[in-house]
Amino acid sequence: MTNKRYLRPDRECFKEVLPPTANSDDCDFVLTVHNEFVKKILLATGIFYPDVGGPAIHARHIADEIVKHGGRVRVITYGGAFPVGTVLLPYPVTRIPLSLWAPLRWALYALAALKDSLWAEVIYAFDLSAAGVPAACAATLTGKKFFIRIGGDPLWERVVEHGKRFLSLDEYYAHGYYLTDRPFLFRLIRWVLSRTDYVITYAQMLADLYTKYFNVPPEHIHIIPNPFPAVPSGTKTLTDAPLTLYAGRFVKYKNLPFVLRVFRRIHTAHPASRLMLVGSGPEFTSVKEYATTLALGDALQILPAVPHEQLREFQARASLALAPALTEFSPNFALEALATGTPILISRGNGLTVQLPEECLFDPSKEDELYERWNALLDPVVYAKVVQEVIASIPHYTWTEVEAAHAVLLGL
């Protein structure tokens, strides 16, 4: 009988290492033994390649890392077929069409998760609701290990996004609104988290939130910081017509009317300054309509979402980046801006894993404070000083380290 040390997955490779007398039955036996030892992991995510966004990017990197370590992976996500020209991936991806009626879409996702959970050893979800709930149900029914990565807080985000409250994450939980606004969603999230073997997040602020309010044991939480896309290759200087750039969702908690009011004052003090807002969302039209009342002319551009390549061109031209939400977690836009050496004005209490200078931080409820920070950074001397401090503060934490941390966590 064939020895169990033959663990290479390719059938032709098995034939090369089997004894000369081996036949196809021996080869099939080796394949069976191999499948007993290989790690099989199901990734459940709301978005995935070629979509952009934190969960899509992280899930793709982790899937590739599993394959690199000889494991097997399957992915479930929402979305249509891959567009022509996208990379052919070395693992199956099940995509549930977003065009379907929502209850049917969720039911199909749950069935796909249950089916693949019978195959998997570990189920790893990348959000708490759209993917997390069906993944938790599948893990519970099949008794499989369940990991989840948290990138934000859907309870606070939904309440604030729909205009019911307008306050930061910390204020929201301190006042106990999470118990009264959407009690079913709160209990559902708490149940999902109670089923986890590990909760993975990138910031201490989120680890503290889920420990304090959702009863997740601290020993179940692993902090794996978000990587920086690159280390700045040069030093930016302030241009004669400095551009400040925002890119992201147009939703209420992103605080964009607040930004426009402050920019009107900035433009009065610095007539050559410009502001560009790029993105999409339910508040896109209302933000554009509000902007017309401010009479800022060509100094202000509001554009729909653009391909990532074009956004990178805007980032290269920008002197400043802006992340003004009531609570900022760790937006990819902010990380990419810092990776180009661009100073970013960002709300205090954010989840970035970088200690930014005080000149970059402001209270998102105080227009005067944002004005003071923005105005100061349009001084060439202050700008040069802050650029140097920003570059010096960026941690050299890369995708390689993120992938290696996951490899250990997943037992690859």
C-alpha positions as CSV (number, residue, x, y, z in Angstrom):
1,M,0.0,0.0,0.0
2,T,1.2,3.5,-0.8
3,N,2.9,5.5,2.0
4,K,0.9,8.4,3.4
5,R,3.8,10.8,2.9
6,Y,2.8,11.5,-0.7
7,L,0.8,14.7,-0.2
8,R,1.2,16.7,-3.4
9,P,-2.2,17.6,-4.9
10,D,-1.5,17.2,-8.6
11,R,-2.3,13.7,-10.0
12,E,0.7,13.7,-12.4
13,C,3.0,14.6,-9.5
14,F,1.7,11.6,-7.6
15,K,2.6,9.3,-10.4
16,E,6.1,10.6,-10.4
17,V,6.7,9.8,-6.7
18,L,4.8,6.5,-6.5
19,P,6.7,3.3,-6.8
20,P,7.1,1.9,-10.4
21,T,4.6,-0.9,-9.5
22,A,1.9,1.5,-8.4
23,N,-1.4,1.6,-10.3
24,S,-4.2,4.1,-10.5
25,D,-5.8,2.7,-7.4
26,D,-2.7,3.6,-5.4
27,C,-2.8,7.1,-6.9
28,D,-6.4,7.5,-5.9
29,F,-5.6,6.4,-2.4
30,V,-2.9,9.0,-2.1
31,L,-5.4,11.7,-3.3
32,T,-7.8,10.6,-0.6
33,V,-5.1,10.8,2.1
34,H,-4.1,14.2,0.8
35,N,-7.6,15.5,1.1
36,E,-7.7,14.3,4.7
37,F,-4.7,16.5,5.6
38,V,-5.3,19.6,3.5
39,K,-7.0,22.5,5.2
40,K,-10.3,23.4,3.6
41,I,-11.6,26.9,4.3
42,L,-14.8,28.6,3.2
43,L,-14.7,32.4,2.9
44,A,-18.1,34.1,3.1
45,T,-18.0,37.8,2.1
46,G,-20.4,40.5,0.9
47,I,-18.1,41.7,-1.8
48,F,-15.2,40.1,-3.6
49,Y,-12.9,40.6,-6.5
50,P,-13.2,42.4,-8.9
51,D,-15.2,44.6,-6.5
52,V,-13.2,47.2,-4.5
53,G,-13.5,47.8,-0.8
54,G,-11.9,46.4,2.4
55,P,-13.7,43.0,2.6
56,A,-13.2,42.3,-1.1
57,I,-9.5,43.1,-0.9
58,H,-8.9,41.2,2.4
59,A,-10.8,38.1,1.3
60,R,-8.8,37.9,-2.0
61,H,-5.5,38.2,-0.2
62,I,-6.4,35.5,2.3
63,A,-7.8,33.2,-0.3
64,D,-4.6,33.5,-2.3
65,E,-2.6,32.8,0.9
66,I,-4.5,29.6,1.6
67,V,-3.8,28.3,-1.8
68,K,-0.1,29.3,-1.5
69,H,0.1,27.2,1.7
70,G,-1.4,24.2,-0.1
71,G,-4.8,24.5,1.3
72,R,-8.1,24.6,-0.5
73,V,-10.6,27.4,-0.5
74,R,-14.1,28.3,-1.7
75,V,-15.6,31.7,-1.7
76,I,-19.3,32.8,-1.5
77,T,-20.2,36.4,-2.3
78,Y,-22.9,38.6,-3.7
79,G,-22.6,40.0,-7.2
80,G,-22.8,39.2,-10.9
81,A,-20.5,37.2,-13.2
82,F,-16.9,38.2,-13.5
83,P,-16.4,41.0,-16.1
84,V,-14.5,40.1,-19.2
85,G,-10.7,40.6,-18.7
86,T,-10.6,39.8,-14.9
87,V,-8.1,37.4,-13.6
88,L,-9.0,33.7,-13.6
89,L,-8.8,32.6,-9.9
90,P,-7.5,29.2,-8.8
91,Y,-10.5,28.5,-6.6
92,P,-14.3,28.4,-7.1
93,V,-16.3,31.6,-6.3
94,T,-20.1,31.3,-5.9
95,R,-21.8,34.7,-6.6
96,I,-25.4,35.3,-5.6
97,P,-26.8,38.0,-8.0
98,L,-27.6,41.3,-6.3
99,S,-30.5,41.7,-8.8
100,L,-32.6,39.1,-7.0
101,W,-35.4,40.0,-4.6
102,A,-33.6,40.5,-1.3
103,P,-35.2,37.6,0.7
104,L,-34.5,35.2,-2.2
105,R,-30.9,36.5,-2.4
106,W,-30.3,35.9,1.3
107,A,-31.9,32.5,1.2
108,L,-29.7,31.4,-1.8
109,Y,-26.6,32.7,0.0
110,A,-27.6,30.8,3.2
111,L,-28.1,27.5,1.2
112,A,-24.8,28.0,-0.6
113,A,-23.0,28.6,2.7
114,L,-24.6,25.5,4.3
115,K,-23.7,23.3,1.3
116,D,-20.0,24.4,1.3
117,S,-19.8,24.3,5.1
118,L,-20.2,20.5,4.8
119,W,-17.0,20.5,2.8
120,A,-15.1,23.0,4.9
121,E,-13.2,22.7,8.1
122,V,-13.2,26.4,8.9
123,I,-15.8,29.1,7.9
124,Y,-14.4,32.6,7.8
125,A,-16.9,35.5,7.3
126,F,-16.0,39.1,6.4
127,D,-19.0,41.0,7.9
128,L,-21.5,40.7,10.6
129,S,-24.8,40.7,8.7
130,A,-25.1,39.9,5.0
131,A,-22.4,37.3,5.1
132,G,-21.9,36.8,8.8
133,V,-25.5,35.7,9.7
134,P,-25.7,32.9,7.1
135,A,-22.1,31.8,7.8
136,A,-22.9,31.6,11.5
137,C,-26.0,29.6,10.9
138,A,-24.0,27.2,8.7
139,A,-21.3,26.8,11.2
140,T,-23.8,26.2,14.0
141,L,-25.7,23.5,12.0
142,T,-22.5,21.7,10.9
143,G,-20.4,22.2,14.0
144,K,-17.5,23.7,12.0
145,K,-15.0,26.3,13.3
146,F,-16.2,29.9,12.7
147,F,-14.0,33.0,12.3
148,I,-15.3,36.5,11.5
149,R,-13.5,39.7,10.6
150,I,-15.1,42.9,11.7
151,G,-14.5,46.1,9.7
152,G,-17.1,48.4,11.3
153,D,-20.4,48.4,13.2
154,P,-23.5,47.8,11.1
155,L,-25.9,48.8,14.0
156,W,-24.5,52.3,14.4
157,E,-23.9,52.8,10.7
158,R,-27.5,51.9,9.7
159,V,-29.1,54.1,12.4
160,V,-27.0,57.1,11.6
161,E,-27.1,56.5,7.9
162,H,-30.9,56.7,8.0
163,G,-30.9,59.9,9.9
164,K,-32.3,58.6,13.2
165,R,-29.3,59.7,15.2
166,F,-26.3,61.9,14.3
167,L,-23.5,61.2,16.7
168,S,-20.2,59.3,16.9
169,L,-19.9,55.6,17.6
170,D,-18.6,56.2,21.2
171,E,-21.5,58.6,22.0
172,Y,-24.1,56.2,20.5
173,Y,-23.1,53.3,22.7
174,A,-22.4,55.4,25.8
175,H,-26.1,56.6,25.6
176,G,-27.4,53.1,25.3
177,Y,-29.2,53.7,22.0
178,Y,-28.0,50.3,20.7
179,L,-30.5,48.7,23.1
180,T,-33.6,50.6,21.8
181,D,-33.0,51.6,18.2
182,R,-32.8,48.2,16.5
183,P,-33.0,45.6,19.3
184,F,-33.4,42.7,16.9
185,L,-30.3,43.6,15.0
186,F,-28.4,44.0,18.2
187,R,-29.4,40.6,19.4
188,L,-28.7,39.1,16.0
189,I,-25.1,40.5,16.0
190,R,-24.6,39.4,19.5
191,W,-25.7,35.8,18.6
192,V,-23.4,35.8,15.6
193,L,-20.5,36.8,17.8
194,S,-21.4,34.2,20.4
195,R,-20.9,31.5,17.7
196,T,-17.3,32.6,16.8
197,D,-14.1,30.8,17.7
198,Y,-12.1,34.0,16.8
199,V,-13.0,37.6,16.0
200,I,-10.5,39.3,13.9
201,T,-10.3,43.1,13.7
202,Y,-7.7,45.7,12.9
203,A,-8.2,48.3,15.7
204,Q,-8.3,48.3,19.4
205,M,-11.4,50.6,19.3
206,L,-13.4,47.8,17.7
207,A,-12.0,45.1,20.0
208,D,-13.0,47.2,23.0
209,L,-16.5,47.8,21.5
210,Y,-17.3,44.1,21.0
211,T,-15.8,43.1,24.4
212,K,-17.8,45.7,26.3
213,Y,-21.2,45.7,24.6
214,F,-21.4,42.3,22.9
215,N,-19.7,40.1,25.5
216,V,-17.0,38.7,23.3
217,P,-14.3,37.2,25.5
218,P,-11.0,39.2,25.0
219,E,-9.1,35.9,24.4
220,H,-11.3,35.3,21.3
221,I,-10.2,38.6,19.7
222,H,-7.2,38.9,17.4
223,I,-6.0,42.3,16.2
224,I,-4.4,42.1,12.8
225,P,-3.7,45.7,11.6
226,N,-4.6,46.8,8.1
227,P,-1.5,47.0,5.9
228,F,-0.3,50.2,4.2
229,P,-0.3,49.8,0.4
230,A,3.2,51.3,0.1
231,V,5.8,53.5,1.7
232,P,5.9,57.0,0.2
233,S,8.6,57.3,-2.4
234,G,8.9,61.1,-2.3
235,T,7.9,64.2,-0.3
236,K,5.0,66.3,-1.5
237,T,5.1,70.1,-1.5
238,L,2.1,72.4,-1.4
239,T,1.0,73.6,-4.8
240,D,-0.2,77.0,-5.8
241,A,-3.8,75.7,-6.2
242,P,-3.9,73.0,-3.5
243,L,-6.5,70.2,-4.0
244,T,-8.3,68.5,-1.0
245,L,-9.8,65.1,-1.9
246,Y,-12.6,63.0,-0.4
247,A,-13.5,59.6,-1.9
248,G,-16.0,57.3,-0.3
249,R,-19.7,56.8,0.2
250,F,-22.2,59.6,0.2
251,V,-24.1,58.8,3.4
252,K,-25.2,60.9,6.3
253,Y,-22.5,59.9,8.8
254,K,-19.8,60.9,6.3
255,N,-20.6,64.5,7.3
256,L,-20.2,66.0,3.8
257,P,-22.5,69.1,4.2
258,F,-20.3,70.0,7.3
259,V,-17.2,69.7,5.0
260,L,-18.8,72.0,2.4
261,R,-19.6,74.7,4.9
262,V,-16.1,74.7,6.2
263,F,-14.7,74.7,2.7
264,R,-16.6,77.9,1.9
265,R,-14.7,79.6,4.7
266,I,-11.4,78.0,3.5
267,H,-12.0,79.2,-0.1
268,T,-12.6,82.8,1.2
269,A,-9.2,82.7,2.9
270,H,-7.5,80.8,0.1
271,P,-9.2,81.6,-3.2
272,A,-6.9,79.2,-5.2
273,S,-7.9,76.2,-3.0
274,R,-10.0,73.4,-4.5
275,L,-12.1,70.6,-3.1
276,M,-13.1,67.4,-4.9
277,L,-15.7,64.9,-3.6
278,V,-15.8,61.5,-5.3
279,G,-18.2,58.6,-4.7
280,S,-21.8,57.4,-4.7
281,G,-24.5,56.7,-2.3
282,P,-28.0,57.8,-1.2
283,E,-26.9,61.3,-0.3
284,F,-25.1,62.0,-3.6
285,T,-27.9,64.1,-5.1
286,S,-28.7,66.0,-1.9
287,V,-25.0,66.9,-1.4
288,K,-24.8,68.2,-4.9
289,E,-28.0,70.2,-4.4
290,Y,-26.7,71.7,-1.2
291,A,-23.4,72.6,-2.9
292,T,-25.2,74.7,-5.4
293,T,-26.4,77.0,-2.6
294,L,-22.8,77.8,-1.6
295,A,-21.7,79.4,-4.9
296,L,-18.2,77.9,-5.0
297,G,-18.0,77.6,-8.8
298,D,-15.0,75.7,-10.2
299,A,-13.4,75.4,-6.8
300,L,-15.6,72.5,-6.0
301,Q,-16.1,69.3,-8.0
302,I,-18.5,66.5,-7.0
303,L,-18.0,63.4,-9.1
304,P,-19.6,60.0,-9.2
305,A,-17.5,57.0,-8.3
306,V,-14.6,56.4,-10.7
307,P,-12.4,53.4,-11.4
308,H,-9.6,52.8,-8.9
309,E,-6.9,53.7,-11.4
310,Q,-8.5,57.1,-12.0
311,L,-8.9,57.7,-8.2
312,R,-5.1,57.0,-7.8
313,E,-4.5,59.8,-10.3
314,F,-6.6,62.2,-8.2
315,Q,-4.7,61.1,-5.1
316,A,-1.4,61.8,-6.8
317,R,-2.5,65.4,-7.6
318,A,-4.1,66.0,-4.2
319,S,-2.3,68.1,-1.5
320,L,-4.6,66.9,1.2
321,A,-7.0,64.1,1.8
322,L,-10.2,64.3,4.0
323,A,-11.9,61.6,6.1
324,P,-14.7,63.6,7.9
325,A,-17.1,60.9,9.2
326,L,-18.6,61.1,12.7
327,T,-16.5,58.0,13.3
328,E,-13.8,56.8,10.9
329,F,-12.7,53.2,11.2
330,S,-9.8,52.6,8.9
331,P,-10.9,53.6,5.4
332,N,-8.8,52.3,2.5
333,F,-8.9,55.8,1.0
334,A,-7.1,57.1,4.0
335,L,-4.5,54.4,3.9
336,E,-3.8,54.9,0.2
337,A,-3.5,58.7,0.7
338,L,-1.0,58.3,3.5
339,A,0.9,55.8,1.4
340,T,1.5,58.5,-1.2
341,G,2.7,60.9,1.6
342,T,-0.4,63.0,1.5
343,P,-1.5,64.5,4.9
344,I,-5.0,63.6,5.8
345,L,-7.5,65.5,7.9
346,I,-9.4,62.9,9.8
347,S,-11.9,62.7,12.7
348,R,-10.6,62.1,16.1
349,G,-11.1,58.7,17.6
350,N,-10.4,56.9,14.3
351,G,-9.3,53.3,13.9
352,L,-6.1,54.0,11.9
353,T,-3.0,52.1,13.1
354,V,-0.9,55.2,12.8
355,Q,-0.2,58.1,15.2
356,L,-1.0,61.2,13.1
357,P,0.2,64.6,14.2
358,E,-2.3,66.8,16.0
359,E,-2.6,69.1,12.9
360,C,-4.4,66.3,11.1
361,L,-7.1,65.6,13.7
362,F,-10.4,67.4,14.3
363,D,-13.7,67.0,16.1
364,P,-16.3,66.2,13.4
365,S,-18.9,68.2,15.2
366,K,-16.9,71.5,15.4
367,E,-16.6,73.5,12.2
368,D,-14.2,75.9,13.8
369,E,-11.7,73.2,14.6
370,L,-11.8,71.7,11.1
371,Y,-11.3,75.2,9.7
372,E,-8.3,75.9,11.9
373,R,-6.6,72.6,11.0
374,W,-7.4,73.0,7.2
375,N,-6.3,76.6,7.2
376,A,-3.0,75.8,9.0
377,L,-2.2,73.0,6.5
378,L,-2.5,75.4,3.6
379,D,0.5,77.3,5.1
380,P,3.6,75.9,3.2
381,V,5.8,75.8,6.3
382,V,3.2,73.9,8.4
383,Y,2.5,71.7,5.4
384,A,6.1,70.7,5.0
385,K,6.5,69.9,8.7
386,V,3.4,67.7,8.7
387,V,4.3,65.8,5.6
388,Q,7.6,64.8,7.2
389,E,5.8,63.7,10.4
390,V,3.2,61.8,8.5
391,I,5.9,59.9,6.5
392,A,7.8,59.1,9.7
393,S,4.7,57.8,11.5
394,I,3.6,55.3,8.8
395,P,4.2,51.7,10.1
396,H,5.9,49.3,7.7
397,Y,3.1,46.8,8.0
398,T,2.5,45.0,4.7
399,W,0.1,42.5,3.1
400,T,2.8,39.9,3.5
401,E,2.6,40.3,7.3
402,V,-1.3,40.3,7.2
403,E,-1.2,37.1,5.2
404,A,1.3,35.5,7.5
405,A,-0.8,36.3,10.6
406,H,-3.8,34.7,8.9
407,A,-1.8,31.7,8.0
408,V,-0.9,31.1,11.6
409,L,-4.5,31.8,12.8
410,L,-6.0,29.4,10.2
411,G,-3.4,26.7,11.0
412,L,-2.0,26.6,7.5
